[in-house]
């Protein structure tokens, strides 16, 4: 990922102080891509507090790591 190119460990750890910082960043990256439910192929979702995504039709939950 070009965003981290040239960063050292101190700069990286300053940006991602906690796991939540990292999860929020990954969630924002995923939100830029088109969502498609793995179970029913629907394209609309709700983002949950834990950054998982829940399909609006079948309520299938996709975790941040998926």
N, C-alpha and C positions, 0 to 999 in steps of 0.2 A: 504494500500500500504506500503510495507516494506521500501520503500525509505524514508518515512517520520517518520518511527518508531523511537522514542527517540528524535525527534526534538521538541523544544519548539516553542512558537509563534514567538519569535525574530528571530530564525534561519529560520523558514518558511518564514517570511516576508522579510528577507534578500535575500532569493533565488528568491522570486516572488515579486519584487518591484512594478511592474505594471501589469495591466490586460494582456498586450501583452506578458509579460514573461510567464504568466500562459497559455495563448492560444498557445504559441509556444511549451511549454512542452506537452500540450495535443495533439497537432498536431503531434509531434514526436512520441508519444505513438501510435496514430492511424496509422501512416505511417508504423509501424512495423507489423501491421495486414494486412491481405489480403483485398484489396479493392474490393467491388462489388457494382455497381450502383444500387440504390434502384428502379430505373425506368426501366432500360433495362438489368440489370445484367452484363454489360460489366465490365472488370477488370482493365482497364487502365484509368488514370486520370491525371489531372494537378493540382498542388497545387497553389492556388491563394494567393495574397498578404495578404489577411485577414485570411489566414490559412484554408479557405474552400477548398473543392475539387470539381473539375468540370470534369464530365465524358467526355472522348475523343470522344464518339460516339454521344450521345444524348444531350450533354451540360448541363445535369441536375447538379445543384449545391447542394452539401451537406455541411451544415454549421458545424463548429467545435463542436457544441453541439449535433449534430445528431449522 
